[in-house]
Amino acid sequence: METLAAAIALILVIEGALYALFPTSMKRMLAEVMRMPESMIRNAGMIAAALGLAILYMLYR
């Protein structure tokens, strides 16, 4: 459970840093995402989740 909390904290640190360092670029990127079809966003999310699982598998096997 401690590892999960650390992973969530790291996600928040990285995402917060991106918004703090590049606010204009992040707004532009979010506007682009709003124009994308839902299927493309869903596919990108599934690919990111699968990649994350693969990395976790390789780290903890």
Distance bins in CASP14 RR format, pairs under 12 A and 6 or more apart:
PFRMAT RR
TARGET T0000
AUTHOR 0000-0000-0000
RMODE 2
METHOD distances of the structure
MODEL  1
1 7 0 0 0 0 0 1 0 0 0 0 0
1 8 0 0 0 0 0 1 0 0 0 0 0
2 8 0 0 0 0 0 1 0 0 0 0 0
2 9 0 0 0 0 0 1 0 0 0 0 0
3 9 0 0 0 0 0 1 0 0 0 0 0
3 10 0 0 0 0 0 1 0 0 0 0 0
3 56 0 0 0 0 1 0 0 0 0 0 0
3 59 0 0 0 0 0 1 0 0 0 0 0
3 60 0 0 0 0 1 0 0 0 0 0 0
4 10 0 0 0 0 0 1 0 0 0 0 0
4 11 0 0 0 0 0 1 0 0 0 0 0
4 56 0 0 0 0 0 1 0 0 0 0 0
5 11 0 0 0 0 0 1 0 0 0 0 0
5 12 0 0 0 0 0 1 0 0 0 0 0
6 12 0 0 0 0 0 1 0 0 0 0 0
6 13 0 0 0 0 0 1 0 0 0 0 0
7 13 0 0 0 0 0 1 0 0 0 0 0
7 14 0 0 0 0 0 1 0 0 0 0 0
7 52 0 0 0 0 0 1 0 0 0 0 0
7 55 0 0 0 0 0 1 0 0 0 0 0
7 56 0 0 0 0 1 0 0 0 0 0 0
7 59 0 0 0 0 0 1 0 0 0 0 0
8 14 0 0 0 0 0 1 0 0 0 0 0
8 15 0 0 0 0 0 1 0 0 0 0 0
9 15 0 0 0 0 0 1 0 0 0 0 0
9 16 0 0 0 0 0 1 0 0 0 0 0
10 16 0 0 0 0 0 1 0 0 0 0 0
10 17 0 0 0 0 0 1 0 0 0 0 0
11 17 0 0 0 0 0 1 0 0 0 0 0
11 18 0 0 0 0 0 1 0 0 0 0 0
11 48 0 0 0 0 0 1 0 0 0 0 0
11 52 0 0 0 0 0 1 0 0 0 0 0
12 18 0 0 0 0 0 1 0 0 0 0 0
12 19 0 0 0 0 0 1 0 0 0 0 0
12 20 0 0 0 0 0 1 0 0 0 0 0
13 19 0 0 0 0 0 1 0 0 0 0 0
13 20 0 0 0 0 0 1 0 0 0 0 0
13 21 0 0 0 0 0 1 0 0 0 0 0
14 20 0 0 0 0 0 1 0 0 0 0 0
14 21 0 0 0 0 0 1 0 0 0 0 0
15 21 0 0 0 0 0 1 0 0 0 0 0
15 22 0 0 0 0 0 1 0 0 0 0 0
15 26 0 0 0 0 1 0 0 0 0 0 0
16 22 0 0 0 0 0 1 0 0 0 0 0
16 23 0 0 0 0 0 1 0 0 0 0 0
16 26 0 0 0 0 1 0 0 0 0 0 0
17 23 0 0 0 0 0 1 0 0 0 0 0
17 26 0 0 0 0 0 1 0 0 0 0 0
18 24 0 0 0 0 0 1 0 0 0 0 0
18 25 0 0 0 0 1 0 0 0 0 0 0
18 26 1 0 0 1 0 0 0 0 0 0 0
18 27 0 0 0 0 0 1 0 0 0 0 0
18 29 0 0 0 0 1 0 0 0 0 0 0
18 30 0 0 0 0 0 1 0 0 0 0 0
19 25 0 0 0 0 1 0 0 0 0 0 0
19 26 1 0 1 0 0 0 0 0 0 0 0
19 27 0 0 0 0 1 0 0 0 0 0 0
19 29 0 0 0 0 0 1 0 0 0 0 0
19 30 0 0 0 0 1 0 0 0 0 0 0
20 26 0 0 0 0 1 0 0 0 0 0 0
22 28 0 0 0 0 1 0 0 0 0 0 0
22 29 0 0 0 0 1 0 0 0 0 0 0
22 30 0 0 0 0 0 1 0 0 0 0 0
23 29 0 0 0 0 0 1 0 0 0 0 0
23 30 0 0 0 0 0 1 0 0 0 0 0
24 30 0 0 0 0 0 1 0 0 0 0 0
24 31 0 0 0 0 0 1 0 0 0 0 0
25 31 0 0 0 0 0 1 0 0 0 0 0
25 32 0 0 0 0 0 1 0 0 0 0 0
26 32 0 0 0 0 0 1 0 0 0 0 0
26 33 0 0 0 0 0 1 0 0 0 0 0
27 33 0 0 0 0 0 1 0 0 0 0 0
27 34 0 0 0 0 0 1 0 0 0 0 0
28 34 0 0 0 0 0 1 0 0 0 0 0
28 35 0 0 0 0 0 1 0 0 0 0 0
29 35 0 0 0 0 0 1 0 0 0 0 0
29 36 0 0 0 0 0 1 0 0 0 0 0
30 36 0 0 0 0 0 1 0 0 0 0 0
30 41 0 0 0 0 0 1 0 0 0 0 0
32 40 0 0 0 0 0 1 0 0 0 0 0
32 41 0 0 0 0 0 1 0 0 0 0 0
32 44 0 0 0 0 0 1 0 0 0 0 0
33 40 0 0 0 0 1 0 0 0 0 0 0
33 41 1 0 0 1 0 0 0 0 0 0 0
33 42 0 0 0 0 0 1 0 0 0 0 0
33 44 0 0 0 0 1 0 0 0 0 0 0
33 45 0 0 0 0 0 1 0 0 0 0 0
34 40 0 0 0 0 0 1 0 0 0 0 0
34 41 0 0 0 0 1 0 0 0 0 0 0
35 41 0 0 0 0 0 1 0 0 0 0 0
36 42 0 0 0 0 1 0 0 0 0 0 0
36 43 0 0 0 0 0 1 0 0 0 0 0
36 44 0 0 0 0 1 0 0 0 0 0 0
36 45 0 0 0 0 0 1 0 0 0 0 0
37 43 0 0 0 0 1 0 0 0 0 0 0
37 44 0 0 0 0 0 1 0 0 0 0 0
38 44 0 0 0 0 0 1 0 0 0 0 0
38 45 0 0 0 0 0 1 0 0 0 0 0
39 45 0 0 0 0 0 1 0 0 0 0 0
39 46 0 0 0 0 0 1 0 0 0 0 0
40 46 0 0 0 0 0 1 0 0 0 0 0
40 47 0 0 0 0 0 1 0 0 0 0 0
41 47 0 0 0 0 0 1 0 0 0 0 0
41 48 0 0 0 0 0 1 0 0 0 0 0
42 48 0 0 0 0 0 1 0 0 0 0 0
42 49 0 0 0 0 0 1 0 0 0 0 0
43 49 0 0 0 0 0 1 0 0 0 0 0
43 50 0 0 0 0 0 1 0 0 0 0 0
44 50 0 0 0 0 0 1 0 0 0 0 0
44 51 0 0 0 0 0 1 0 0 0 0 0
45 51 0 0 0 0 1 0 0 0 0 0 0
45 52 0 0 0 0 0 1 0 0 0 0 0
45 53 0 0 0 0 0 1 0 0 0 0 0
46 52 0 0 0 0 0 1 0 0 0 0 0
46 53 0 0 0 0 0 1 0 0 0 0 0
47 53 0 0 0 0 0 1 0 0 0 0 0
47 54 0 0 0 0 0 1 0 0 0 0 0
48 54 0 0 0 0 0 1 0 0 0 0 0
48 55 0 0 0 0 0 1 0 0 0 0 0
49 55 0 0 0 0 0 1 0 0 0 0 0
49 56 0 0 0 0 0 1 0 0 0 0 0
50 56 0 0 0 0 0 1 0 0 0 0 0
50 57 0 0 0 0 0 1 0 0 0 0 0
51 57 0 0 0 0 0 1 0 0 0 0 0
51 58 0 0 0 0 0 1 0 0 0 0 0
52 58 0 0 0 0 1 0 0 0 0 0 0
52 59 0 0 0 0 1 0 0 0 0 0 0
52 60 0 0 0 0 0 1 0 0 0 0 0
53 59 0 0 0 0 0 1 0 0 0 0 0
53 60 0 0 0 0 0 1 0 0 0 0 0
53 61 0 0 0 0 0 1 0 0 0 0 0
54 60 0 0 0 0 0 1 0 0 0 0 0
54 61 0 0 0 0 0 1 0 0 0 0 0
55 61 0 0 0 0 0 1 0 0 0 0 0
END
